[in-house]
Amino acid sequence: MAKSGYAKSGADREETVTGRSGDAPAASSRRWIAPGIVVVLLGLAWFSGLFDLFSLSSLIRHRLELQEFVEMHLAGGIALYVLVYAGLVAISFPGASLLTILSGFVFGGILGGTLTVIAATLGASAIFEIARSSLGKTLENRTGRFVERMRAGFRENSFFYLLTLRLTPVFPFWVVNIVPALLGMKLWPYALATFIGIIPGTFAYSYIGAGLDSVIMAQETASPGCAAAGTCEIDPSALVTPQVLIAMAALGVISLLPVAVRKWKSRRASATAD
């Protein structure tokens, strides 16, 4: 019997994905909402010039403009960041780590990390819904070799298994966004496991971004004009702040919890059998 948050795959999942014949037109229209939103978000990102920031040198060159924009339009900056980040996650666009660093750089470690967790969860939920739509077959072709490797884990306990995958990224992030939908997991358990599981790693990157400005200023003092030219040399060790170490330590500890729980369950089952 499938556990909570997991629905049977195969024919049962096909019925869930395609809907019953009576409400097929309405269901078909709803399934195009998520892809449509993604297209709009990408358009906003393109016209805002955010794609130009997908390198550390570009981020350094434009740091003053970014900081000034956020100071003048905080609410707008937050909304734009969340929408664009969610859209990029929804299309599995590479560069999420750099954007997470950007969030800490512009909004600070705490606010930046919080916004990124929310945005990443929204984006992951969007691609989850897309995978359950008429585009699901196409996505299944891209992830087919991963589906079978994950099937047993999702069948046993979908929420706990997904949480483990988020904490210990054994598989690519975009794959873990899609496969649960193909295996029939429900949206709300999926979103909750994603939200909780990405917190430690997200805040680690966000705090790296929060410490970036002081490193750039030090480089600017040593080599005037390097920031404007985007040629400042960033020492990675200078970005490892106490907050980053705490976040990474928390990630390490939390990632061991699934292993500990499995061992505890195994010992409990053995004791019960005896």
N, C-alpha and C positions, 0 to 999 in steps of 0.2 A: 504494500500500500504506500502511495506517495505521501511524504510528509508535508506539513503546512508550508505554503508558498510555492509548491511545485505541482504542476499539472502533468498528466501523462503526455508523452510525446506521440509521434506517429499520427494515426488517424484522429485521435482525440485532439491533438494539437492543431491539426489541419482544420478541424471544425471550429476550434477557437479562433484561429487566425482568419479564416475566410468568412465566418459568421454563418448563421442560418439563412436559408434562402429568402425567408419572409422579410428580413431587414437588410438584405444585401446592398441595395442602393445607398441607404443612409450610412451603413457601416463602411462602404467603399469610400464615400465622401470624407468621413471622419479620418480614415487612415491616411489621407493625403494632407491633413492639417500639419502634422509634424514635419514632413519634408518641405512644405511650403514655408513654415516658420524658419527652417534652417536656411533656405534660399534668401529670405529677407535679412536674416542676421548676417549672412556673408556679404550681402550687398552693403549693409551698414559698415562692416569692417573694411571693405574695399574703399568706399568713399571717405571714410574717416582717416585713411592712411595707416591703419594699425598694422597692416601686413608689412609695412616698411620697417617695423621695429623688431622683426624676427631675427635679430642678431645682437650680440652684446655690444658691438661697436655702435650700432644704430641707437640702441638704448642710451648709451653714454652720450652720444651727440645730441640727442633730443631730450635729455633729462630735465633741463630747465623749462622747456616748453611744456613738458608733461606735468611737472610740479606746479607751474603757473596755471595751467588749465584746470587741474584738480582743485587748487585753492579757490579759483573763481567759480567753478561749476562742480562742486563736490557731488551733489545728487546726480547730475548728468554724467559725471565721470564714473560713478559707481554703476549706474544703469548701463552705460555703454560697455564697461568692462564685463559685467555679468552676462549681458546678452551676447557679446562677441565670443567670450570664452565658451559659453554654452554651445554656441553655434559651431565653433571649431571642434569641440569634443564630439558633437553630433555627427560631424563628417569625418571623424578620426584624423583630423589634420595634425601633423607633427608640430612640435614647438610648444606644447603645453607647459613644460618645465620652465622655459624662458618666460612665458606669460605669468607663471606663478611667481617667479622672481620679480617680474615687473610689478605685480600687485603689492609685494612687500616694499618695493622701492618707492612706489607712488602713494600707497595708502598706509604704510606701516605694517609691521609684522602681524599684529592681531587682526586688524580690520582686513588687511589683504588676504590673510589666510582664511578668514571667515567667508569673505566674498568668493574666494576660489573654491572652497568646499561646496558652497551653495551652487555656484555656476557649473562646476564639474558634475554635480549630482543631477542638475537640470539637463545638461547636455547628454549625460549617460542615459537618463530616462527618455530623452528624445530619440536617441538611436535605438533604444530598447523598443520603443513604439514603432519606429520605422522597420525594425526587424520583424515585427509582428504584422506588418502591412503587406501589401502586394509586392514590396521590394524584398521581402524576407528570403525568397528563394535565391535571389542574386547574392545576398549577404551570406546565405548558407553555403553557397559555392566557394566563397572566399575563406570561410572558417571551417569547412568540413573536416579537415584533419584534426582540428582542436575539439570538435564536438564530441567525438567518441572518447577522447581522453578525459573529458570532464563529465560525461554522462552519469557515471556511477556516483560521483560526489554529489551532484545536484539531485539525484534520485534519493540518496540517503537523507540528506538534510540540506536543502537548497540555501537557506539563509546562512547557516553556519559555514557552509562550503564557500559561498560567495564572499563572506566576510574574511575568510582565510585567504582567498585569492587577492582581495584588495590590500590586505596587510602585508602579504608576501607575494610580490608581483612575479610569479613564476611564468605567467603568460603575458603577452602584450596587453596594454590597457584597453585598446580598441577591441581586442578579441573578447575580453571579459565583459565588455559592454554589450556584445551582441549574442554570445552563446546562450546566456540564461534565457533570453526570449525564445530562441530556437528550441530550447529544451522545456519550454512551457512554464517557466517561473512567473509568478505574479508580480505586478508592477510595484506595489507598496513594499513588500519585503525586499525586493531588489533595490529600490531607492534607499531604504533605511540601511541596508548592509553596505551599500556604496558610500553613503554619507559618513557612517561611522568609520569604515575601513580606510578612507583616504585622508582622514584628519592628520595623523602624525606626519606622514610624508609631505603633505601639502604645507603644513606649518614650518617644516624644516626649510623648504625652498623659499617660503615667504620671508622667513627671518634672514635668509641669505640676502634677499633683495633689500631688506630693511637696513642692512649694514653696508650696502653697496655705495651709498652716497659719501660716507666718510672716507672710504677707500679711494673713490674718485677724487675727492678734494685733496687728499694727501698726494696723489699722483699729479694733480694739477699744480700743486705747490712745487713739487720736484721738477716737473716738466710743463711749464706754462703753455697753454694752448692745446694740450693733448686731448682734453675733453671735447672741444669743438671739432677737432680733427678725427676723433674716434680712435685715437692711437694709444690711449692710456693702457698701460700694462697692469692687469689685475692679478694680484697674488691670491690664489684660492685660499691659502691658509688664513689670510686676513679676514675672510668672510665667515670663518668658523667661530661664531660667537657663542657665549654660554647658552643662549636660547636655542641655537641650532643643535648644540650638543645634547640639550635636554630633549628636544624633539626627536633626534635620532636615537637616543637611548630609549625613549618611550616606544618608538617604533620597533626597536629590537626586542624589548620586553613583551610588548603586545603581540608581536609576531610569533612568540613562543607559546602563547596561551593556547592556540588550537592544538598544538602538539601535546601540551600538558593535559588538556581536557580529554583528548583521545586516549592517552595512557590511563587517565583516571577511569574513563568509561570501560576500558578493556579490563583493568584490574577489578572493577566492580562487577563486571559480567562474569569474570572468572570466579570471584568469591561467591557470587550467587549460584553459579553452576555447581560449585563444590558443596 
